Amino acid sequence: MNVSVKFLGAARSVTGSRYLVTVGKFRMLFDCGLFQGLKELRLRNWDEFPVDPATLDAVVISHAHIDHSGYLPKLMKEGFAGKIYCTPPTAELMKIMLLDSAKLQEEEAAFARRKGYSRHSNPQPLYTSADAELVFPLIHTVDYEELVTIHPAVSICYHDAGHLLGSAITEVFIKGDSQTKKIVFSGDLGRQNDAMLHPPKRIKEADVLFIESTYGVKDNPAVDPMTDLERIVKSVCERNGVLLIPAFAVGRTQTLLYYFHQLMDAGRIPDIPVYIDSPMAISTTYLYYRFPDYHKVDFSNSLFARQLETNMLVFVKNELHSKSLNEIKSNAIIISSSGMMTGGRILHHLYHRLRNPEDTLLVAGYQAEGTRGRDLVDKKPTIRIFGEEVPVKCHVENMTSLSGHADRTELFAWMKGFETRPKQVFTVHGEAPGVDQYAQSIRDQLNWNVVVPEYLESFSLFEGI
């Protein structure tokens, strides 16, 4: 029996995670993400899928972020009808996030039709809410540390990756005629000292390792983020401005609320209104109560709720209320998704706030190449929103200490947990040229055999096992 892999995404990029693993006649897709960022990447979402989706037997999802799960409705539209495996929190998050992704695409297509700024006469969404709904009956949940057979020759076991509620490192065991081999997909690895999540589980051995590379060449010291948040909030209040934070609805928003509660409770920042302008963030916060075993917050639900509340916490539930926030001129914090500023309510906030010298925009997570977030971090003078170049006159802060990704030091510490050297290592989920430098550092420090795969490149992993 032969085993091979084909890289259908996240090869020299950090989005569109999709790896096709073929075990004999069994075909498994590991992750099924949307491409984001650069236009040349986003256009791949509209291309014909590189393999016939109807020939896929299973999809194994590492976590719910859209760059890892967001292509599932399109895959089904093109013929996939197999099983989708993920952890229980990931299943619930995907239900929220895929519906939100579809809704955003429907709204953006409708807006483009009304405003006429699309080059297409009748712009359409990649998929609809009805398409997303069809995904859910195919989902099969697997708990951490539970070995599940998905084919007579293939079993999987999930371990805590510490990146997002329910995120997983995945061990794939392949039983051949004469021996068993193991592939490990790191997924996105979290930080060692996250405020709410456990650190990534250490894995001792693998024949083949797929290692994420997001911050493979960058250290983000795990300093206390509250010191930076205190400085930023005080500064914007002194200017009588508003702090705008584009934040991932799952994970980042809850962590920010946790920190703001502590800072206000200790009198370190003014007790000002905090607006959560993300229906998805409101929905997903409840999942922390439902899945207490998947995070390390160790107090009762009522106390947990209080730890995430400030005295003037406002959940913005409809679009009209969201737009009314543009009238707020000073002393407020607005947290809105999406984290990379690719769509959603954050766009109209950016459209109005980027022009204001008294306001501050806080970038609080990784920004992929080609996104508005990356352009802001790179200090571009204008940002294109709704077909218009909007001047950037507000203050822009970038807090890497809030990132949910392991940095270079943490990635190497995790890899050093292997007691035996993997025979083959692939660096994925990283941008060039950093991913090449990262691969070389792994070779130099660990003496591992490392390959940086190209998009659509195939490799034989095991032959005749």
Secondary structure as UniProt FT lines:
FT   STRAND          3..7
FT   STRAND          19..23
FT   TURN            24..25
FT   STRAND          26..30
FT   HELIX           39..42
FT   HELIX           43..46
FT   HELIX           53..55
FT   STRAND          58..60
FT   HELIX           66..69
FT   TURN            70..71
FT   HELIX           72..77
FT   TURN            78..79
FT   STRAND          83..86
FT   HELIX           88..115
FT   HELIX           129..133
FT   TURN            134..135
FT   HELIX           136..138
FT   STRAND          139..141
FT   STRAND          147..151
FT   TURN            152..153
FT   STRAND          154..160
FT   TURN            165..166
FT   STRAND          168..175
FT   STRAND          180..185
FT   TURN            192..193
FT   STRAND          208..212
FT   TURN            214..217
FT   HELIX           225..238
FT   TURN            239..240
FT   STRAND          242..246
FT   TURN            249..251
FT   HELIX           252..265
FT   TURN            266..267
FT   STRAND          274..277
FT   HELIX           279..290
FT   HELIX           292..294
FT   HELIX           301..307
FT   TURN            311..312
FT   STRAND          313..315
FT   HELIX           319..324
FT   HELIX           325..327
FT   STRAND          332..336
FT   TURN            339..340
FT   HELIX           346..353
FT   TURN            354..355
FT   TURN            357..358
FT   STRAND          360..363
FT   TURN            369..370
FT   HELIX           372..377
FT   TURN            378..379
FT   STRAND          382..385
FT   TURN            386..387
FT   STRAND          388..391
FT   STRAND          395..398
FT   HELIX           400..402
FT   HELIX           408..415
FT   TURN            416..417
FT   STRAND          424..428
FT   TURN            432..433
FT   HELIX           434..446
FT   STRAND          450..451
FT   TURN            455..456
FT   STRAND          458..462
//
